[in-house]
Amino acid sequence: MSDQAADLVAELEHLRADAEQRIRAAADGDALQRLRTEYLGRKAGRVTGILKSLPTLEPEARRAVGQAANGAKGAIEQLLAEAEALVAGAPAPAADLTMPSRQAWRGAIHPVRVVVDEICGIFRELGFTRAVGPEAETERNNFTALNFPPEHPALDQHDTFYLGPGTLLRTHTSPVQIRTMEAYRPPIRVTIPGLCYRRDPFDASHAPVFTQIEGLAVDEGITFVDLKAAITFFTRRFFDPRVKVRFRPSFFPFTEPSAEVDVECQICHGSGCPVCKGSGWVEIMGAGMVDPAVFEAVGVDSERYTGWAFGMGIERTAMSRYGINDIRMLFDADMRFHAQFVGNA
């Protein structure tokens, strides 16, 4: 027998011994299937590779190597069959009673709901009660009674979801102010949480459906000083007693004078980051004194009564509160995210 044939026969003996050892040590059917493929696979099996090389050998070497290869193949197949039979009939492993149990998912209050309840609770200390209203509103309550001119861009279909002539999905919770002032006489102090709808893109800082909360106070002798005092009280109770607050002049059809209210960014604390767009400030609400035209639309005497109102988006407030940098996370059903708020009520 040639040296080449002798080397191949020795290799086949080694493969058979190696396969026997590994087959006996295999733990399950998957491991046995991997060994079958490794030794006897049609394309790259180790024994199969030697069988494919037989045509290149001399006739005498071919007979010796072929005989050894077939013997190794048969022995490995028998070992695999016996091992597979044992695995198939083996009892299931007993439960390990020392293993710790999996923690059950207990659920959590959504961070937006936590923020809504906390804001209403803070204003309850100032004598405010909670009011609600329908999400499908009339154009009159949503725009006209709130002193929006007919040509205001908010009335266009590219900004507002219309359900039909004169009916729409409310774009803010301000229509509940109209309903409240028409239903009750002053003094009035209400907070108004609820869902609102606008044709906004769904990105890191915008959503077409969002939660808003309004505040409305109407009484004799109310001034802008009362508005600033109430909002400052709220921000320092909600964020931090040392949080910086600023009021910037602005314009809204339903308040005059009007202001945008900013707080120091709670993520970067004023140093600048993507959430505050590098400014160090985050806008949390618009506010102002109720415009006399709104009082006239609901039959409240604007010579006798004054009032202030504010409106804020809860998702952005929750982002500032909890350090969330993408509003879309608040709309995902990701248990890993919501698990952070277990027990947050």
Residue pairs with C-beta under 8 A, 6 or more apart in sequence:
1 9
1 60
1 61
1 64
2 58
2 60
2 61
4 57
4 61
5 57
5 58
5 60
5 61
5 64
5 65
8 50
8 53
8 61
8 65
8 68
8 69
9 64
9 65
9 68
11 50
12 47
12 50
12 65
12 68
12 69
12 71
12 72
13 68
13 72
15 39
15 46
15 47
15 72
15 76
16 71
16 72
16 75
16 76
19 35
19 39
19 76
19 79
20 75
20 76
20 79
22 35
23 32
23 35
23 76
23 79
23 80
23 83
24 79
24 83
26 32
26 35
26 83
26 87
28 87
29 84
29 87
29 88
32 80
32 83
32 84
32 87
35 80
36 80
37 45
38 45
38 46
39 45
39 46
39 47
39 76
40 47
40 48
40 73
40 76
40 77
40 80
41 48
42 48
47 69
47 72
47 73
47 76
50 65
50 69
51 66
51 69
51 70
51 73
54 62
54 65
54 66
54 69
55 62
57 65
105 335
105 339
106 342
107 338
107 342
108 338
108 339
108 340
108 341
108 342
108 343
108 344
109 341
109 344
109 345
110 330
110 338
110 341
111 318
111 321
111 322
111 324
111 330
111 341
111 344
112 211
112 314
112 315
112 318
112 330
114 318
114 341
114 344
114 345
115 314
115 317
115 318
115 321
116 193
116 211
116 213
116 314
117 345
118 238
119 191
119 193
119 213
119 234
119 238
119 312
119 314
119 317
120 128
120 130
120 191
120 193
120 213
122 233
122 234
122 237
122 238
123 189
123 191
123 215
123 230
123 234
124 191
126 189
126 230
126 233
127 189
128 189
128 190
128 191
128 215
128 217
129 189
129 190
129 191
130 190
130 191
130 192
130 193
131 176
131 179
131 180
131 190
131 191
131 192
132 176
132 192
132 193
132 194
133 170
133 173
133 175
133 176
133 179
133 192
133 194
134 170
135 169
135 170
135 194
135 195
135 196
135 197
136 163
136 167
136 168
136 169
136 170
137 167
137 168
137 169
137 170
137 175
138 166
138 167
138 168
138 175
139 155
139 166
139 167
139 168
140 166
141 175
141 178
141 179
142 168
142 170
142 171
142 172
142 174
142 175
143 152
143 154
143 155
144 297
145 175
145 178
145 294
145 297
145 298
146 174
146 175
146 177
146 178
146 253
146 254
146 294
146 297
147 253
147 254
147 291
147 293
147 294
147 297
148 154
148 155
148 253
148 254
149 253
152 253
153 159
154 160
154 171
157 199
158 199
159 171
159 198
159 199
160 168
160 169
160 171
160 197
160 198
160 199
161 168
161 169
161 197
161 198
161 199
162 168
163 169
169 196
169 197
170 194
170 196
170 197
171 196
171 197
171 198
172 196
172 212
172 214
172 311
173 192
173 193
173 194
173 196
173 212
173 213
173 214
173 311
174 214
174 254
174 309
174 311
176 190
176 192
176 194
176 214
177 190
177 192
177 214
177 216
177 294
177 309
178 294
178 297
178 298
180 188
180 190
180 192
180 216
181 188
181 216
181 218
181 295
181 298
181 299
181 300
182 298
182 299
185 300
186 218
186 219
186 220
186 300
186 305
186 307
187 217
187 218
187 219
187 220
188 216
188 217
188 218
188 219
188 307
189 216
189 217
189 218
189 219
190 215
190 216
191 213
191 214
191 215
192 213
192 214
192 215
192 216
193 211
193 212
193 213
193 314
194 211
194 212
194 213
195 209
195 210
195 211
195 212
196 209
196 210
196 211
196 212
197 208
197 209
198 208
198 210
199 208
200 206
200 207
200 208
201 208
202 208
202 328
203 327
203 328
204 325
204 326
204 327
204 328
205 316
205 327
206 327
207 315
207 327
207 328
207 331
210 313
210 314
210 315
211 313
211 314
211 315
212 311
212 312
212 313
212 314
213 311
213 312
213 314
214 309
214 310
214 311
215 230
215 309
215 310
215 311
216 290
216 307
216 308
216 309
217 226
217 227
217 230
217 307
217 308
217 309
218 290
218 300
218 305
218 306
218 307
219 305
219 306
219 307
220 304
220 305
220 306
221 306
222 289
222 305
222 306
222 307
222 308
223 289
223 306
224 257
224 289
224 308
226 308
227 287
227 288
227 289
227 308
227 310
228 247
230 308
231 245
231 247
231 261
231 285
231 287
231 310
232 245
235 243
235 245
235 261
235 263
235 284
236 242
236 243
236 245
238 317
238 321
239 263
239 266
239 320
239 321
240 266
243 263
243 264
243 266
244 263
244 264
244 270
245 261
245 262
245 263
245 264
246 261
246 262
246 281
247 259
247 260
247 261
247 287
248 259
248 260
248 261
248 262
249 257
249 258
249 259
249 260
250 258
250 259
250 260
250 286
250 288
251 258
252 258
252 286
252 288
253 291
254 288
254 290
254 291
254 294
254 309
255 286
255 287
255 288
255 289
255 290
255 291
255 308
255 309
256 288
256 289
256 291
256 292
257 288
257 289
258 286
258 287
258 288
258 289
259 286
259 287
259 288
260 283
260 285
260 286
260 287
261 283
261 284
261 285
261 286
261 287
261 310
262 281
262 282
262 283
262 284
263 281
263 282
263 284
263 320
264 270
264 280
264 281
264 282
265 272
265 273
265 275
265 276
265 279
265 280
265 281
265 282
265 320
266 282
266 320
266 321
266 323
267 273
267 275
267 276
267 320
267 323
267 325
268 275
268 276
268 280
269 280
270 280
270 281
271 280
272 278
272 279
272 280
274 325
275 282
275 319
275 320
275 325
276 282
282 316
282 320
283 316
284 312
284 316
284 317
284 320
285 310
285 311
285 312
285 313
286 310
286 311
286 312
287 308
287 309
287 310
287 311
288 308
288 309
288 310
289 306
289 307
289 308
290 306
290 307
290 308
290 309
292 302
295 301
295 302
295 305
295 307
296 302
315 327
315 330
316 327
318 324
318 330
319 325
319 327
319 330
324 330
329 337
